[in-house]
Every structure is written in C-alpha cells, then in structure tokens.
Amino acid sequence: MPSATPRISAPSTSYSYDWKSGNRYTTTRNVDGTVTVNGSNLRTGSRWRTTIDSSGNMRGTDKNFNPWSYNRSTGMYINYGTGTMCVGQGAARTCF
C-alpha cells in the first residue's frame, strides 16, 4: 500500500476595502498557520503590517514603521518605536 503523500498547501490571499476609513487590506493565510495582514490607506499614504500566529499573538509595524508586538495571554502590547506599553484587555486596559 503506498504511503500518503503530505499535501503542501499554498498560501491563500483575500482583499478587502473599508470605504469609511479608506483602508485597504490584503490578508494572507500562510502555510505555517500564521495570518499576515498588509494594510494601506491611499488617502493618507500610510502602510502597516500585522502577523498573527495560531495562538492569537501578534507582531508587526505601524504606519510609521515602528515595530510592535502583542501577547494574547498576558494582554501586553509594546510599541518598540514609540515606547508605548499597554496591559490588560477591554475596559481594563491601561497604557503608559
């Protein structure tokens, strides 16, 4: 009996546009299980990028190309370019 050949799936990409904000999004589901969202706004000229792992942790760059990260389990957000740190989730979120 032949052994099963592992299937290699290609990334899948979708596109969306928010008319209110002018934001355009390209979302790619990668073969490693992560999701990458590239955003841009033609009105403002800004661009940003977010990568989300299978646990919901995120990292990326903001519109000024500052790197940032978010840990879902702790609720900790850090923007390494601006020095902004936020802890908690929802109404209990505190930034400093």
C-alpha positions as CSV (number, residue, x, y, z in Angstrom):
1,M,0.0,0.0,0.0
2,P,1.5,3.4,-1.0
3,S,2.1,5.8,1.8
4,A,0.1,9.0,1.9
5,T,2.0,11.9,0.3
6,P,1.8,15.0,2.5
7,R,-0.2,17.8,0.9
8,I,1.6,21.1,0.6
9,S,-1.0,23.9,0.6
10,A,-0.3,27.2,-1.0
11,P,-1.0,30.5,0.9
12,S,-4.4,31.9,0.3
13,T,-5.0,35.6,-0.1
14,S,-8.1,37.8,0.2
15,Y,-8.6,41.5,-0.3
16,S,-10.9,44.0,1.3
17,Y,-11.6,47.7,1.4
18,D,-13.2,49.9,4.1
19,W,-14.9,52.8,2.3
20,K,-15.4,54.8,5.6
21,S,-11.7,54.8,6.6
22,G,-10.2,54.4,3.1
23,N,-8.2,51.4,4.5
24,R,-7.3,48.6,2.1
25,Y,-6.3,45.1,3.5
26,T,-4.6,42.2,1.9
27,T,-4.9,39.1,4.2
28,T,-2.8,36.0,3.5
29,R,-3.2,32.7,5.3
30,N,0.3,31.3,5.3
31,V,1.3,27.6,5.1
32,D,2.9,27.8,8.6
33,G,-0.5,28.6,10.2
34,T,0.1,32.4,10.6
35,V,-2.0,35.1,9.0
36,T,-0.4,38.2,7.6
37,V,-2.4,41.4,7.1
38,N,-0.9,44.2,5.0
39,G,-2.8,47.5,5.3
40,S,-2.7,50.7,3.4
41,N,-4.6,53.9,3.1
42,L,-4.4,55.8,-0.2
43,R,-5.9,59.0,1.3
44,T,-3.1,59.3,4.0
45,G,-0.3,57.3,2.2
46,S,0.2,55.1,5.3
47,R,1.1,51.4,5.3
48,W,1.2,48.8,8.1
49,R,1.7,45.1,8.6
50,T,0.5,42.6,11.1
51,T,1.3,38.9,11.5
52,I,-1.0,36.8,13.8
53,D,0.1,33.3,15.0
54,S,-2.2,30.4,15.8
55,S,-2.3,31.4,19.5
56,G,-3.5,34.9,18.7
57,N,-0.2,36.6,19.4
58,M,0.6,39.5,17.0
59,R,3.6,41.4,15.8
60,G,4.0,44.0,13.1
61,T,4.8,47.5,12.1
62,D,2.6,50.6,12.5
63,K,2.1,53.3,9.9
64,N,5.4,54.9,10.9
65,F,7.2,51.6,10.5
66,N,7.7,51.2,14.3
67,P,7.8,47.5,15.3
68,W,5.3,46.3,17.9
69,S,4.1,43.1,19.5
70,Y,1.0,41.9,21.4
71,N,0.9,38.8,23.7
72,R,-2.6,37.5,23.8
73,S,-2.2,35.5,27.1
74,T,-0.9,38.5,29.1
75,G,-2.6,41.3,27.1
76,M,0.7,43.1,26.9
77,Y,1.2,45.4,23.9
78,I,4.6,47.1,23.3
79,N,5.4,49.5,20.5
80,Y,9.2,49.5,20.4
81,G,9.5,52.6,18.3
82,T,7.3,54.9,20.5
83,G,7.8,53.2,23.8
84,T,4.1,52.8,24.4
85,M,3.1,49.8,26.6
86,C,-0.4,48.6,27.3
87,V,-1.5,45.9,29.7
88,G,-4.9,44.2,30.1
89,Q,-7.9,43.8,27.8
90,G,-11.1,45.7,27.1
91,A,-12.1,48.4,29.6
92,A,-9.4,47.3,32.0
93,R,-6.7,48.1,29.5
94,T,-4.0,50.6,30.8
95,C,-1.5,52.2,28.6
96,F,1.6,54.1,29.7
